[in-house]
Amino acid sequence: QVQLVESGGDLVQPGGSLKLSCQATGFTRDYYSIGWFRQAPGKEREGVSCISGDGTSTYYADSAEDRFAISRDNVKKTIYLQMSNLKTEDTAVYYCASDCFLERRSGISYIRKSDFGSWGQGTQVTVSS
């Protein structure tokens, strides 16, 4: 059974940094692409970043603004999202999901999840002074 478990969410001040982790277990093949998504109160869930199964390719939504960095350790079966220079508008529940991909539409990059992917339960990130 596929399971994704996020951790690392916290309350952080504007301008601060935070590193999220996603533990991925139960996959039937070696490596899946894994992505990070977030949902702010009253807004739709949006993709932030996606990393290929072997970790050689990374993709970011335009909204990531070069402040986020995704990485993975396949030995530990863990995917990370390093967030820096956090802003109040980054406040959201952050989810990881499997089977993500990059979609470009009208010159804008979006991170999507396929219908076959799974979601984690989410971790709360609050950016506030």
Sequence and secondary structure as in RCSB ss.txt:
>XXXX:A:sequence
QVQLVESGGDLVQPGGSLKLSCQATGFTRDYYSIGWFRQAPGKEREGVSCISGDGTSTYYADSAEDRFAISRDNV
KKTIYLQMSNLKTEDTAVYYCASDCFLERRSGISYIRKSDFGSWGQGTQVTVSS
>XXXX:A:secstr
  EEEEE   EE TT  EEEEEEEE  SSS   EEEEEE TTS  EEEEEE TTSS EEE GGGTT EEEEEETT
TTEEEEEE S  GGG EEEEEEESEEEEEETTEEEEEE TT  B   EEEEE  
